[in-house]
């Protein structure tokens, strides 16, 4: 092993979490600050906790609300179009209906 190329090893490095939990571990840094630890991580606690430092969760929720509103509006438009088409079909007789009327009038 070469001498003087390896970083200094701290056997008692202090890790501090955003939740306030601290513990000791070995590291090349003397102090470490983390956002999530095993004390507050949802996998270990069984509770859902949103860590949102940039407002990403709110932006996503706003986008999903807007998209659901757009889906509802789009469905209304499509329903209105289909209702209009069916109403036009009821108003105008089809070619089959016209032919049946012609046959009945020719027979009588």
N, C-alpha and C positions, 0 to 999 in steps of 0.2 A: 504494500500500500504506500502511495506517495505521501510525503509529509507536507503539511501546510497547504493542502488544496481542498480539504473538507471543511464544511461550515461548523461552527461551534455548536455543540449539543447541550441543551438544557434539559436535565433529567426532571426538573420540577417546573415545567412551564404552566402558567396559569391561564385557563380558558374561561372567558366570561361570555355568557349568553345575553341576548337582549331581554330575556325574561327575568334575569337576575341570578340565574343559577351559575355557580362557579365550580370548577373541578381542576385537578392537577393531572398533567400528562407529560410525556416526553416530546420535545420538539426542537427545531432549530431556531425558533423564535421564543423570546422570553415570555411575552404575553400575546394571547390570541383572542380576538373578539369575533363572535359568530352570531348569526341571526336566529338560528334554530338549533336546539340541542335535544338530547333524548328526553329531557324533562318536559319539553313543550311541543315536541313533534307529534302531529296527529296519529302517526303510526303507533307510537308508544302510549299516548294518552287515550286514544279512542274517541277524541273529540275533534270536530272540524274547526280549524282555526285558519283564517285567511291572513297571510302576511302580505300586505300590499304597501309597498314603499313608493310606488309611482302612480297609484290610482288606476292600475290596469284592471282590477276587478270591477270597479265602477264603470269604466269605459266598456268593458265586455258586457256587463249587465244592461247598459244603455243601448248598445248595439243589438243585443238579443231582443229587447223590448221593441225597438224600432222595427226589427225584421218581423217580429210576430204581428205587429200592427199592419205592416205591409202585406203580409200573407193574408190577413183577414180582409183587407181592402181589395186585394187581387181576387180573392174568392167571391166577394160581392160583385165585382165587375164581371167575372166569368158567369156567375149565376144570372145576372141581368142579361147578358148576351144570349145565354141559352134560353132564357124565358122569352126573349124577343124572337128568336128563331122559331121556337115552338108556336108562338102566337101567330107569326107570319104563315106558318104551315097550316094552322087551323083556318086562317082567313082565306087563303088561296086553295082551291081544290087541286088535287094532284092530277096528273095525266091519266092515271088509272081511273080516278073518279069520273073524269070527263068522258073517257071511253065507255065506262059503264052506263052513264047517262045517255050517251049517243045510241048505244045498243038497245036500251030500254025504249027510247023514243022511236027507233027504227022498227022495232018489233010491234009496237002498238000502233 
